[in-house]
Amino acid sequence: MKKSFNVDSTYNDMRIDRWIRNNLGNYPQGLIEKSLKSGKVKINNKKIKSSHKVKTGDIIDLFNFDFKETIVQRTIKFVPSEEVIKENEELIIDNNDDFIVLNKSSGISVQGGTKSKKNLVDIFARSEIFQDTKPFSVHRLDKDTSGVFIMAKHRQSAQLLTSLFRLRKVHKTYLAICHGELQKDSGEWNDDLTRYDNDREVVEKARTLYKVLDKNSICSLVEMKPITGRKHQLRKQLYAVGCPIYGDQKYKFSNTDKAINKNLMLHSYQIKFMINDKKYTYTALLPDYFKKLLKTKRLRFPNS
């Protein structure tokens, strides 16, 4: 069985494994890799690797590719109530023809998965704002991290914004309340962070500029501007310097268990970028629980 597809401009410069997931279904990476290696997936009659990027006009041929539904594909979409939809619509900071920006709540995932059912993509897919299109997530924000988050309204906008994030042309500022005092009031963290892709160990360079905005003998309020975008980057880096974030149940010390907070005290405070010489700046107000802990710990945020 052979099926052929012509790549249109909306997918230009996208990795072939991502193209497969976008167009065929959420297949496991292992199945995709195996199909590419065996030649079941070819581009312009040539075998390629999963890192290969498709171009506009490419012909993708699939030979006896396993189209059977997999367990991964049978994820049940979250069906939000009208109340949940309205609650999240009220968090919108900006709504234009190309994207929306919202002050994301802590405790909600961007996309659904095996561990998280409630998610923003499924919620806004049923919002009137996306009545004639669908939401596209263009960057990551951890489930328990609050703050500025962008969702594109169409593929062209999604592709552009994704490229800006990938090329590090989106400047992000985070705020965190962490245990203890940092040794220096400002500086740069350069770390080799380790993560696991299935059973494979992956080591990635991580860079973050930081500045201590206020501190005492117990805790600190830190402003962080990540240069790279690694998974759990800021949480891992603060943990590595001995100052884990309040409420972090993954990167913590045993002696901080007594000070468990319901919410992770990490907030995506501001995002800046430029499109066609137009500057965009979005700032998300601090959550009430974040401001409450600042007051409890006698920390002062200059902009509050």
ROTIKOL-825600 format. One record per residue (C-alpha): residue number from 1; residue in three letters; x, z negated, y negated. Coordinates in nm, 3 decimals. Layout:
! residues N
NODE    nr   rest         X         Z         Y
NODE   NUM    Ala         X         Z         Y
...
//
This chain:
! residues 304
NODE    nr   rest         X         Z         Y
NODE     1    Met     0.000     0.000     0.000
NODE     2    Lys     0.139     0.101    -0.338
NODE     3    Lys     0.015     0.008    -0.684
NODE     4    Ser     0.162     0.127    -1.012
NODE     5    Phe     0.141    -0.018    -1.362
NODE     6    Asn     0.251     0.114    -1.699
NODE     7    Val     0.401    -0.147    -1.934
NODE     8    Asp     0.238    -0.147    -2.277
NODE     9    Ser     0.398    -0.269    -2.601
NODE    10    Thr     0.253    -0.621    -2.579
NODE    11    Tyr     0.484    -0.696    -2.284
NODE    12    Asn     0.799    -0.535    -2.424
NODE    13    Asp     1.109    -0.747    -2.353
NODE    14    Met     0.926    -0.984    -2.114
NODE    15    Arg     1.093    -1.093    -1.790
NODE    16    Ile     0.953    -0.921    -1.481
NODE    17    Asp     0.861    -1.252    -1.315
NODE    18    Arg     0.661    -1.351    -1.623
NODE    19    Trp     0.498    -1.006    -1.631
NODE    20    Ile     0.387    -1.056    -1.270
NODE    21    Arg     0.235    -1.395    -1.352
NODE    22    Asn     0.062    -1.260    -1.661
NODE    23    Asn    -0.087    -0.958    -1.485
NODE    24    Leu    -0.118    -1.040    -1.115
NODE    25    Gly    -0.158    -1.415    -1.085
NODE    26    Asn     0.035    -1.740    -1.079
NODE    27    Tyr     0.254    -1.653    -0.780
NODE    28    Pro     0.529    -1.896    -0.670
NODE    29    Gln     0.875    -1.805    -0.799
NODE    30    Gly     1.004    -1.793    -0.442
NODE    31    Leu     0.755    -1.523    -0.345
NODE    32    Ile     0.843    -1.318    -0.654
NODE    33    Glu     1.218    -1.349    -0.589
NODE    34    Lys     1.173    -1.247    -0.225
NODE    35    Ser     0.960    -0.945    -0.320
NODE    36    Leu     1.213    -0.829    -0.579
NODE    37    Lys     1.505    -0.868    -0.339
NODE    38    Ser     1.331    -0.671    -0.065
NODE    39    Gly     1.233    -0.390    -0.304
NODE    40    Lys     0.860    -0.455    -0.292
NODE    41    Val     0.870    -0.457    -0.671
NODE    42    Lys     1.059    -0.181    -0.853
NODE    43    Ile     1.086    -0.064    -1.212
NODE    44    Asn     1.135     0.309    -1.267
NODE    45    Asn     1.215     0.341    -0.895
NODE    46    Lys     1.499     0.085    -0.919
NODE    47    Lys     1.537    -0.260    -0.763
NODE    48    Ile     1.573    -0.534    -1.023
NODE    49    Lys     1.624    -0.910    -1.052
NODE    50    Ser     1.375    -1.166    -1.183
NODE    51    Ser     1.570    -1.191    -1.510
NODE    52    His     1.521    -0.819    -1.580
NODE    53    Lys     1.319    -0.756    -1.896
NODE    54    Val     1.055    -0.484    -1.893
NODE    55    Lys     1.030    -0.227    -2.171
NODE    56    Thr     0.737    -0.037    -2.319
NODE    57    Gly     0.661     0.265    -2.099
NODE    58    Asp     0.830     0.127    -1.786
NODE    59    Ile     0.658     0.210    -1.456
NODE    60    Ile     0.626    -0.091    -1.227
NODE    61    Asp     0.563    -0.003    -0.863
NODE    62    Leu     0.446    -0.261    -0.611
NODE    63    Phe     0.496    -0.179    -0.242
NODE    64    Asn     0.295    -0.392     0.003
NODE    65    Phe     0.315    -0.682    -0.240
NODE    66    Asp     0.122    -0.982    -0.107
NODE    67    Phe    -0.191    -0.993    -0.326
NODE    68    Lys    -0.354    -1.265    -0.117
NODE    69    Glu    -0.458    -1.568    -0.314
NODE    70    Thr    -0.207    -1.849    -0.291
NODE    71    Ile    -0.261    -2.222    -0.322
NODE    72    Val    -0.095    -2.211    -0.665
NODE    73    Gln    -0.347    -1.951    -0.783
NODE    74    Arg    -0.647    -2.155    -0.677
NODE    75    Thr    -0.605    -2.400    -0.965
NODE    76    Ile    -0.941    -2.517    -1.090
NODE    77    Lys    -0.985    -2.457    -1.460
NODE    78    Phe    -1.089    -2.748    -1.677
NODE    79    Val    -1.440    -2.703    -1.815
NODE    80    Pro    -1.460    -2.900    -2.141
NODE    81    Ser    -1.776    -3.049    -2.284
NODE    82    Glu    -1.898    -2.948    -2.631
NODE    83    Glu    -1.781    -3.290    -2.751
NODE    84    Val    -1.426    -3.235    -2.625
NODE    85    Ile    -1.415    -2.888    -2.782
NODE    86    Lys    -1.532    -3.025    -3.116
NODE    87    Glu    -1.285    -3.317    -3.103
NODE    88    Asn    -0.994    -3.076    -3.065
NODE    89    Glu    -1.125    -2.829    -3.322
NODE    90    Glu    -1.123    -3.115    -3.573
NODE    91    Leu    -0.748    -3.150    -3.517
NODE    92    Ile    -0.679    -2.799    -3.652
NODE    93    Ile    -0.443    -2.787    -3.949
NODE    94    Asp    -0.460    -2.410    -4.005
NODE    95    Asn    -0.672    -2.128    -3.861
NODE    96    Asn    -0.580    -1.769    -3.949
NODE    97    Asp    -0.614    -1.423    -3.792
NODE    98    Asp    -0.303    -1.462    -3.577
NODE    99    Phe    -0.282    -1.825    -3.467
NODE   100    Ile    -0.410    -2.178    -3.504
NODE   101    Val    -0.205    -2.489    -3.575
NODE   102    Leu    -0.327    -2.830    -3.469
NODE   103    Asn    -0.217    -3.191    -3.471
NODE   104    Lys    -0.215    -3.233    -3.093
NODE   105    Ser    -0.326    -3.567    -2.952
NODE   106    Ser    -0.108    -3.764    -2.715
NODE   107    Gly    -0.220    -3.757    -2.352
NODE   108    Ile    -0.335    -3.396    -2.328
NODE   109    Ser    -0.142    -3.112    -2.163
NODE   110    Val    -0.095    -2.768    -2.315
NODE   111    Gln    -0.173    -2.592    -1.987
NODE   112    Gly    -0.340    -2.706    -1.666
NODE   113    Gly    -0.132    -2.792    -1.362
NODE   114    Thr    -0.132    -2.986    -1.038
NODE   115    Lys    -0.092    -3.318    -1.225
NODE   116    Ser    -0.295    -3.239    -1.536
NODE   117    Lys    -0.643    -3.093    -1.539
NODE   118    Lys    -0.750    -3.144    -1.902
NODE   119    Asn    -0.557    -2.901    -2.122
NODE   120    Leu    -0.565    -2.724    -2.458
NODE   121    Val    -0.569    -2.367    -2.323
NODE   122    Asp    -0.891    -2.423    -2.127
NODE   123    Ile    -1.048    -2.619    -2.413
NODE   124    Phe    -0.986    -2.355    -2.680
NODE   125    Ala    -1.072    -2.070    -2.441
NODE   126    Arg    -1.431    -2.196    -2.477
NODE   127    Ser    -1.414    -2.250    -2.851
NODE   128    Glu    -1.591    -2.013    -3.092
NODE   129    Ile    -1.256    -1.971    -3.264
NODE   130    Phe    -1.141    -1.766    -2.964
NODE   131    Gln    -1.475    -1.597    -2.903
NODE   132    Asp    -1.335    -1.242    -2.900
NODE   133    Thr    -0.992    -1.324    -2.757
NODE   134    Lys    -0.812    -1.603    -2.571
NODE   135    Pro    -0.553    -1.868    -2.662
NODE   136    Phe    -0.184    -1.810    -2.589
NODE   137    Ser     0.061    -2.102    -2.582
NODE   138    Val     0.388    -1.996    -2.745
NODE   139    His     0.596    -2.313    -2.709
NODE   140    Arg     0.610    -2.641    -2.519
NODE   141    Leu     0.502    -2.988    -2.618
NODE   142    Asp     0.501    -3.268    -2.361
NODE   143    Lys     0.165    -3.408    -2.256
NODE   144    Asp     0.235    -3.745    -2.417
NODE   145    Thr     0.394    -3.606    -2.735
NODE   146    Ser     0.166    -3.572    -3.037
NODE   147    Gly     0.192    -3.350    -3.343
NODE   148    Val     0.224    -2.993    -3.464
NODE   149    Phe     0.135    -2.735    -3.200
NODE   150    Ile     0.073    -2.358    -3.234
NODE   151    Met    -0.153    -2.134    -3.024
NODE   152    Ala    -0.161    -1.758    -3.076
NODE   153    Lys    -0.486    -1.559    -3.088
NODE   154    His    -0.363    -1.232    -2.939
NODE   155    Arg    -0.071    -1.090    -2.741
NODE   156    Gln     0.108    -0.936    -3.039
NODE   157    Ser     0.112    -1.266    -3.226
NODE   158    Ala     0.208    -1.453    -2.908
NODE   159    Gln     0.500    -1.218    -2.850
NODE   160    Leu     0.623    -1.255    -3.208
NODE   161    Leu     0.597    -1.634    -3.215
NODE   162    Thr     0.754    -1.669    -2.871
NODE   163    Ser     1.047    -1.457    -2.993
NODE   164    Leu     1.088    -1.677    -3.301
NODE   165    Phe     1.105    -1.988    -3.083
NODE   166    Arg     1.346    -1.822    -2.839
NODE   167    Leu     1.574    -1.703    -3.121
NODE   168    Arg     1.568    -2.054    -3.274
NODE   169    Lys     1.410    -1.932    -3.594
NODE   170    Val     1.144    -2.202    -3.579
NODE   171    His     1.272    -2.527    -3.731
NODE   172    Lys     1.116    -2.838    -3.579
NODE   173    Thr     1.127    -3.199    -3.695
NODE   174    Tyr     1.031    -3.489    -3.468
NODE   175    Leu     0.990    -3.860    -3.535
NODE   176    Ala     1.046    -4.133    -3.277
NODE   177    Ile     1.038    -4.511    -3.267
NODE   178    Cys     1.305    -4.625    -3.025
NODE   179    His     1.446    -4.948    -2.890
NODE   180    Gly     1.763    -5.084    -3.048
NODE   181    Glu     1.998    -4.959    -3.318
NODE   182    Leu     2.184    -4.630    -3.311
NODE   183    Gln     2.559    -4.662    -3.373
NODE   184    Lys     2.559    -4.400    -3.650
NODE   185    Asp     2.288    -4.339    -3.910
NODE   186    Ser     2.317    -3.961    -3.873
NODE   187    Gly     2.496    -3.702    -3.667
NODE   188    Glu     2.459    -3.450    -3.388
NODE   189    Trp     2.407    -3.496    -3.016
NODE   190    Asn     2.572    -3.241    -2.787
NODE   191    Asp     2.485    -3.306    -2.424
NODE   192    Asp     2.479    -3.143    -2.083
NODE   193    Leu     2.131    -3.221    -1.957
NODE   194    Thr     2.046    -3.194    -1.589
NODE   195    Arg     1.712    -3.084    -1.448
NODE   196    Tyr     1.601    -2.961    -1.106
NODE   197    Asp     1.437    -2.627    -1.030
NODE   198    Asn     1.294    -2.697    -0.685
NODE   199    Asp     1.606    -2.831    -0.512
NODE   200    Arg     1.853    -2.649    -0.737
NODE   201    Glu     2.043    -2.851    -0.998
NODE   202    Val     2.047    -2.688    -1.341
NODE   203    Val     2.276    -2.809    -1.620
NODE   204    Glu     2.191    -2.700    -1.975
NODE   205    Lys     2.356    -2.751    -2.314
NODE   206    Ala     2.141    -2.949    -2.557
NODE   207    Arg     2.195    -2.991    -2.933
NODE   208    Thr     2.001    -3.211    -3.174
NODE   209    Leu     2.061    -3.318    -3.534
NODE   210    Tyr     1.939    -3.671    -3.605
NODE   211    Lys     1.901    -3.918    -3.891
NODE   212    Val     1.797    -4.283    -3.883
NODE   213    Leu     1.521    -4.332    -4.142
NODE   214    Asp     1.489    -4.709    -4.098
NODE   215    Lys     1.606    -4.972    -3.853
NODE   216    Asn     1.642    -5.341    -3.776
NODE   217    Ser     1.802    -5.541    -3.497
NODE   218    Ile     1.517    -5.457    -3.257
NODE   219    Cys     1.430    -5.091    -3.311
NODE   220    Ser     1.481    -4.773    -3.513
NODE   221    Leu     1.277    -4.493    -3.667
NODE   222    Val     1.464    -4.169    -3.602
NODE   223    Glu     1.415    -3.817    -3.737
NODE   224    Met     1.535    -3.545    -3.498
NODE   225    Lys     1.577    -3.170    -3.541
NODE   226    Pro     1.644    -3.004    -3.203
NODE   227    Ile     1.858    -2.691    -3.212
NODE   228    Thr     1.795    -2.612    -2.845
NODE   229    Gly     1.466    -2.655    -2.663
NODE   230    Arg     1.537    -2.819    -2.329
NODE   231    Lys     1.280    -3.001    -2.122
NODE   232    His     1.245    -3.365    -2.234
NODE   233    Gln     1.550    -3.307    -2.456
NODE   234    Leu     1.487    -3.572    -2.722
NODE   235    Arg     1.366    -3.831    -2.474
NODE   236    Lys     1.674    -3.781    -2.255
NODE   237    Gln     1.917    -3.788    -2.548
NODE   238    Leu     1.782    -4.110    -2.695
NODE   239    Tyr     1.788    -4.268    -2.350
NODE   240    Ala     2.150    -4.153    -2.309
NODE   241    Val     2.259    -4.334    -2.628
NODE   242    Gly     2.088    -4.652    -2.512
NODE   243    Cys     1.781    -4.626    -2.734
NODE   244    Pro     1.485    -4.512    -2.522
NODE   245    Ile     1.159    -4.427    -2.698
NODE   246    Tyr     0.883    -4.687    -2.703
NODE   247    Gly     0.614    -4.601    -2.450
NODE   248    Asp     0.836    -4.370    -2.244
NODE   249    Gln     0.761    -4.446    -1.880
NODE   250    Lys     1.017    -4.200    -1.742
NODE   251    Tyr     1.333    -4.252    -1.949
NODE   252    Lys     1.347    -4.630    -1.994
NODE   253    Phe     1.546    -4.940    -1.907
NODE   254    Ser     1.399    -5.208    -1.682
NODE   255    Asn     1.430    -5.472    -1.954
NODE   256    Thr     1.199    -5.272    -2.183
NODE   257    Asp     0.905    -5.302    -1.941
NODE   258    Lys     0.768    -5.599    -2.133
NODE   259    Ala     0.722    -5.381    -2.440
NODE   260    Ile     0.520    -5.108    -2.271
NODE   261    Asn     0.306    -4.911    -2.512
NODE   262    Lys     0.009    -4.703    -2.410
NODE   263    Asn     0.135    -4.408    -2.616
NODE   264    Leu     0.471    -4.237    -2.627
NODE   265    Met     0.613    -4.290    -2.977
NODE   266    Leu     0.734    -3.933    -3.017
NODE   267    His     0.565    -3.712    -3.276
NODE   268    Ser     0.616    -3.346    -3.365
NODE   269    Tyr     0.607    -3.403    -3.741
NODE   270    Gln     0.683    -3.063    -3.892
NODE   271    Ile     0.741    -2.697    -3.806
NODE   272    Lys     0.884    -2.429    -4.038
NODE   273    Phe     0.926    -2.055    -3.981
NODE   274    Met     0.908    -1.722    -4.160
NODE   275    Ile     0.713    -1.403    -4.081
NODE   276    Asn     0.757    -1.089    -4.294
NODE   277    Asp     0.926    -1.289    -4.572
NODE   278    Lys     0.636    -1.536    -4.584
NODE   279    Lys     0.726    -1.901    -4.531
NODE   280    Tyr     0.506    -2.120    -4.313
NODE   281    Thr     0.534    -2.501    -4.315
NODE   282    Tyr     0.302    -2.726    -4.115
NODE   283    Thr     0.307    -3.106    -4.117
NODE   284    Ala     0.109    -3.331    -3.882
NODE   285    Leu     0.003    -3.675    -4.003
NODE   286    Leu     0.121    -3.970    -3.797
NODE   287    Pro    -0.125    -4.107    -3.537
NODE   288    Asp    -0.275    -4.447    -3.613
NODE   289    Tyr    -0.100    -4.608    -3.313
NODE   290    Phe     0.235    -4.479    -3.444
NODE   291    Lys     0.171    -4.623    -3.792
NODE   292    Lys     0.056    -4.951    -3.636
NODE   293    Leu     0.380    -4.991    -3.441
NODE   294    Leu     0.583    -4.909    -3.754
NODE   295    Lys     0.404    -5.192    -3.932
NODE   296    Thr     0.440    -5.431    -3.636
NODE   297    Lys     0.813    -5.361    -3.610
NODE   298    Arg     0.856    -5.370    -3.990
NODE   299    Leu     0.984    -5.015    -4.012
NODE   300    Arg     0.917    -4.800    -4.315
NODE   301    Phe     0.857    -4.424    -4.307
NODE   302    Pro     0.953    -4.279    -4.649
NODE   303    Asn     0.664    -4.028    -4.653
NODE   304    Ser     0.387    -4.273    -4.561
//
